[in-house]
C-alpha cells in the first residue's frame, strides 16, 4: 500500500459508512472511488487499472483477508431480519442458533408471523408482538415484551426493566431448557396489554 501511495497522484477519498469487512463491501467502495470505472485505480506495484472490472481486480491484488459475500446470517428470509443491525454475523454458530430459534417459536405458536420492528429488531407476533431476538457476538438474546408478567418457575428470565425480560442462548441445545417452551406459549397468550411503542413490525412473513 505504501508503494501505491507514493506513486499515485494525491486524491481525496470518501469512506462509506458500514465498514468493509467483506469482499463485496470493498468492491462497492472502490466502485464509488473510481466512479464506476471512470477514474484509474492503482495496484501495489503502481500499475493502473481502469474500467468497470477494476474494482473487482484490486482487492485480489491487495490480498486482503476478507469474508466472501454470503457469509451473513441467512435467517429471517422474507423479512428484513437478515439486514438488521441486530443480526451480527461474527459467530457463524450463533446464526444457526437464531435459525433454530425461529423454527422453535413457529412450531410452538400456531399462525405466528415474523416481523422487523421500527428499530430493526426481528420480532414475533400472534397477532401482537410478544417476543423478539437479537444476534450478538457471544449469544442470541431471546426477549419477551411482557416478561415481567410471565411465570418463570425455572428462573430462566434475566433483566431489570419494567416489562422486558430475556433469555441468553449460546447454542441450539439451550432451546431445550425446561420451562422455555412454556414461556413462549404464555407470552403469546398475554392479553389486555397494548403493544409497546415501536415494537410492532411493518413487514410480515409466515
C-alpha positions as semicolon CSV with decimal commas, in nm:
position;residue;x (nm);y (nm);z (nm)
1;X;0,000;0,000;0,000
2;X;0,288;0,238;0,076
3;X;0,429;0,190;-0,275
4;X;0,089;0,266;-0,423
5;X;0,054;0,587;-0,223
6;X;0,399;0,705;-0,326
7;X;0,333;0,665;-0,697
8;X;-0,031;0,767;-0,721
9;X;-0,147;1,129;-0,751
10;X;-0,292;1,296;-0,441
11;X;-0,662;1,223;-0,403
12;X;-0,950;1,280;-0,164
13;X;-1,128;0,956;-0,076
14;X;-1,471;0,929;0,083
15;X;-1,503;0,629;0,317
16;X;-1,855;0,492;0,319
17;X;-2,030;0,402;0,643
18;X;-2,086;0,040;0,740
19;X;-1,729;-0,091;0,728
20;X;-1,555;-0,304;0,469
21;X;-1,503;-0,648;0,615
22;X;-1,629;-0,836;0,309
23;X;-1,510;-0,854;-0,049
24;X;-1,847;-0,724;-0,165
25;X;-1,821;-0,418;0,062
26;X;-1,469;-0,336;-0,060
27;X;-1,581;-0,362;-0,423
28;X;-1,867;-0,120;-0,353
29;X;-1,622;0,129;-0,200
30;X;-1,384;0,100;-0,492
31;X;-1,665;0,141;-0,743
32;X;-1,754;0,465;-0,567
33;X;-1,394;0,589;-0,560
34;X;-1,336;0,503;-0,926
35;X;-1,674;0,645;-1,029
36;X;-1,763;0,302;-1,162
37;X;-1,450;0,268;-1,372
38;X;-1,406;0,625;-1,497
39;X;-1,114;0,703;-1,263
40;X;-0,792;0,499;-1,251
41;X;-0,710;0,277;-0,954
42;X;-0,354;0,165;-0,873
43;X;-0,213;-0,169;-0,761
44;X;0,067;-0,209;-0,503
45;X;0,311;-0,232;-0,796
46;X;0,197;0,101;-0,938
47;X;0,004;-0,047;-1,229
48;X;-0,311;0,141;-1,320
49;X;-0,649;-0,025;-1,350
50;X;-0,940;0,137;-1,526
51;X;-1,282;0,023;-1,634
52;X;-1,579;-0,140;-1,468
53;X;-1,374;-0,452;-1,373
54;X;-1,107;-0,255;-1,185
55;X;-1,298;-0,256;-0,855
56;X;-1,308;-0,634;-0,862
57;X;-0,943;-0,679;-0,959
58;X;-0,784;-0,452;-0,698
59;X;-0,886;-0,644;-0,382
60;X;-0,724;-0,956;-0,530
61;X;-0,403;-0,760;-0,587
62;X;-0,405;-0,634;-0,226
63;X;-0,453;-0,991;-0,095
64;X;-0,683;-0,874;0,185
65;X;-0,825;-1,115;0,442
66;X;-1,195;-1,064;0,369
67;X;-1,518;-1,253;0,418
68;X;-1,681;-1,364;0,098
69;X;-2,026;-1,234;0,013
70;X;-2,298;-1,453;0,155
71;X;-2,126;-1,506;0,492
72;X;-2,401;-1,317;0,676
73;X;-2,661;-1,489;0,889
74;X;-2,906;-1,642;0,645
75;X;-3,210;-1,608;0,872
76;X;-3,525;-1,403;0,850
77;X;-3,593;-1,483;0,484
78;X;-3,894;-1,291;0,364
79;X;-3,833;-1,020;0,625
80;X;-3,571;-0,751;0,673
81;X;-3,414;-0,952;0,958
82;X;-3,104;-1,058;0,766
83;X;-3,023;-0,690;0,704
84;X;-3,094;-0,588;1,063
85;X;-2,815;-0,425;1,268
86;X;-2,920;-0,668;1,541
87;X;-2,818;-0,967;1,330
88;X;-2,440;-0,970;1,377
89;X;-2,257;-1,247;1,196
90;X;-1,921;-1,260;1,376
91;X;-2,006;-1,606;1,511
92;X;-2,148;-1,845;1,246
93;X;-2,266;-2,083;1,519
94;X;-2,499;-1,815;1,655
95;X;-2,655;-1,782;1,311
96;X;-2,755;-2,148;1,349
97;X;-2,896;-2,074;1,693
98;X;-3,108;-1,793;1,550
99;X;-3,238;-2,021;1,276
100;X;-3,323;-2,289;1,532
101;X;-3,499;-2,028;1,747
102;X;-3,719;-1,918;1,457
103;X;-3,828;-2,279;1,400
104;X;-3,874;-2,327;1,775
105;X;-4,118;-2,037;1,808
106;X;-4,308;-2,118;1,488
107;X;-4,357;-2,480;1,597
108;X;-4,496;-2,370;1,934
109;X;-4,730;-2,086;1,837
110;X;-4,976;-2,162;1,551
111;X;-5,011;-1,881;1,298
112;X;-4,721;-1,675;1,435
113;X;-4,570;-1,421;1,197
114;X;-4,217;-1,287;1,195
115;X;-4,167;-0,914;1,151
116;X;-3,900;-0,648;1,194
117;X;-3,996;-0,364;1,424
118;X;-3,921;0,007;1,389
119;X;-3,576;-0,039;1,542
120;X;-3,481;-0,324;1,310
121;X;-3,527;-0,600;1,570
122;X;-3,666;-0,935;1,443
123;X;-3,998;-0,983;1,623
124;X;-4,271;-1,247;1,651
125;X;-4,640;-1,152;1,653
126;X;-4,955;-1,355;1,731
127;X;-5,120;-1,119;1,643
128;X;-4,949;-0,864;1,872
129;X;-4,571;-0,863;1,924
130;X;-4,477;-1,091;2,215
131;X;-4,112;-1,188;2,172
132;X;-3,801;-1,096;1,973
133;X;-3,439;-1,197;1,917
134;X;-3,104;-1,031;1,855
135;X;-2,782;-1,200;1,743
136;X;-2,480;-1,061;1,928
137;X;-2,113;-1,156;1,941
138;X;-2,139;-1,416;2,218
139;X;-2,504;-1,520;2,239
140;X;-2,854;-1,477;2,097
141;X;-3,081;-1,264;2,313
142;X;-3,434;-1,408;2,317
143;X;-3,657;-1,140;2,463
144;X;-4,017;-1,122;2,585
145;X;-4,201;-0,791;2,563
146;X;-4,405;-0,851;2,880
147;X;-4,161;-1,083;3,053
148;X;-4,239;-0,943;3,398
149;X;-4,595;-1,073;3,357
150;X;-4,482;-1,433;3,292
151;X;-4,450;-1,708;3,549
152;X;-4,092;-1,834;3,544
153;X;-4,055;-2,130;3,783
154;X;-3,723;-2,232;3,622
155;X;-3,577;-1,878;3,669
156;X;-3,474;-1,853;3,303
157;X;-3,553;-1,486;3,257
158;X;-3,299;-1,210;3,305
159;X;-3,328;-0,833;3,308
160;X;-3,431;-0,546;3,533
161;X;-3,662;-0,332;3,317
162;X;-4,028;-0,254;3,377
163;X;-4,160;-0,501;3,118
164;X;-3,897;-0,678;2,908
165;X;-3,710;-0,989;3,016
166;X;-3,478;-1,211;2,813
167;X;-3,304;-1,548;2,794
168;X;-2,949;-1,580;2,661
169;X;-2,894;-1,862;2,411
170;X;-2,537;-1,975;2,343
171;X;-2,624;-2,286;2,142
172;X;-2,926;-2,464;1,997
173;X;-2,936;-2,701;2,296
174;X;-3,033;-2,406;2,516
175;X;-3,373;-2,414;2,345
176;X;-3,436;-2,744;2,524
177;X;-3,423;-2,586;2,871
178;X;-3,712;-2,681;3,097
179;X;-3,969;-2,406;3,100
180;X;-3,869;-2,221;2,783
181;X;-4,148;-2,367;2,569
182;X;-4,400;-2,271;2,839
183;X;-4,265;-1,915;2,847
184;X;-4,318;-1,879;2,472
185;X;-4,674;-2,009;2,492
186;X;-4,757;-1,788;2,788
187;X;-4,606;-1,482;2,617
188;X;-4,817;-1,541;2,304
189;X;-5,131;-1,564;2,519
190;X;-5,080;-1,239;2,710
191;X;-5,395;-1,031;2,659
192;X;-5,512;-0,687;2,753
193;X;-5,176;-0,514;2,714
194;X;-5,125;-0,253;2,443
195;X;-4,829;-0,326;2,212
196;X;-4,520;-0,139;2,325
197;X;-4,439;0,163;2,110
198;X;-4,214;0,079;1,815
199;X;-4,232;-0,296;1,876
200;X;-4,482;-0,381;1,603
201;X;-4,340;-0,484;1,268
202;X;-4,401;-0,323;0,932
203;X;-4,332;-0,622;0,710
204;X;-4,463;-0,970;0,775
205;X;-4,396;-1,324;0,662
206;X;-4,546;-1,656;0,757
